[in-house]
Amino acid sequence: MNAAAAGGSTPELTDSPYAWWRLSVAVLLSTIGGVGMWSVVVVLPAMQADFGVDRGAAALPYTLTMFGFAAGGVLLGQLADRVGVTLPVILSTLALAAGYIAVGYAPSLWLVAIAHGALIGVGTSATFAPLMADISHWFVRRRGIAVAVAASGNYLAGTIWPPIVQHFTATEGWRATYIGIGLFCLVTMLPLSLLLRRRMETRNSAASGAAAAAKQAALPFSPRTLQVLICIAGIACCVAMSMPQVHIVAYCGDLGYGVARGADMLSLMLGFGIISRVASGFIADRIGGVGTLLLGSVLQGVALFLYLMFDGLMSLYVISALFGLFQGGIVPSYAIIVRESMPASEAATRVGIVIMASVFGMSGGGWISGVIFDATGSYAAAFLNGVAWNAVNIVIVVALLLRARARSRLAMA
């Protein structure tokens, strides 16, 4: 019996038409399941008014969603490394459906927050890091662009879902909207998950692991140290990233432009983030993950400064587009760095750990920004907080590049 008949795949399937078809299914799953990352951002003002709480408390469901997303990425990533990505996606679909329906009927903010963390956050996690890691097995020459495209599903979700959620929240209420989202995820994601049952053969993963081991020998740090450093960098950059992404809707409401304008800006931001993610894949295939990460981090810092300088309606539209264009490739760069340097058999777990760190940054940053707003009455200090954390990320990435170049010069001497 040949490998294909046994349900595996052959080495010829890497970078093949099948690999690209599999990537398209992964993007579709990520786009649908990614609603868990963005719906609570849009309904935050309505939820705040419904429960009669302050901005920091209203941001708690988002924070717990991100914690659940972080933990789920690691746990479901470990499961994907053992049995393939199909079962984790099925489990995530069931969790998403249950979570959205439960929130729709929840009588208190605490129950809403718990459902967001334990069900919606965990549920949406399988549609990000595990799918990126799975796709990385099916590409060699175009791995950077493939991983970046897989990661773009999350931003496609951020582009498509906010206007939809805002529309139905305004017309049907946020609770009915949540119940509808849960049912939609159930009927669409379950059939799609079954299309990913084929797995890459063990010998291909072994070959990739050997290549990664050879690259590890040339690294300026041990794999463990490298993972710790990129996890810290992920926390720092995502604290900075969270300020516009989590609070742009509420920020526009506070400025008098209305939450619908903020939802449009979030959609625009994430739409340009898709362009950035795809472009970062092309760049990473040429200069590597670390160089791509540094480029995105520096440009993200520039966009945060622009938010401090301008708050006009058209200015915010332009800056939001630039912010998305500048920062969209940052998170995929971490996954690319892991796949460039770590064994393929551990890909989903290790990518999940890095994404977990970045999610801690996003969730903590979103909450801290709300607390800073409550304390100061404006978002200026929150933007400054983001700029400071972004500088930490840049310092770490520059140190990685400098150490790598120093080691390369010593090897050539």
Secondary structure, 3 states (H helix, E strand, C coil): CCCCCCCCCCHHHCCCHHHHHHHHHHHHHHHHHCHHHHHHHHHHHHHHHHHCCCHHHHCHHHHHHHHHHHHHHHHHHHHHHHHCCHHHHHHHHHHHHHHHHHHHHCCCHHHHHHHHHHHHHHHHHCCCHHHHHHHHCCCCCCHHHHHHHHHHHHHHHHHHHHHHHHHHHHHHCHHHHHHHHHHHHHHHHHHHHHHHCCCCCHHHHHHHHHHHHHHHCCCCCCHHHHHHHHHHHHHHHHHHHHHHHHHHHHHHHHHCCCHHHHHHHHHHHHHHHHHHHHHHHHHHHHHCHHHHHHHHHHHHHHHHHHHHHCCCHHHHHHHHHHHHHHHCCHHHHHHHHHHHHCCHHHHHHHHHHHHHHHHHHHHHHHHHHHHHHHHHCCCHHHHHHHHHHHHHHHHHHHHHHHHHHHHHHHHHC
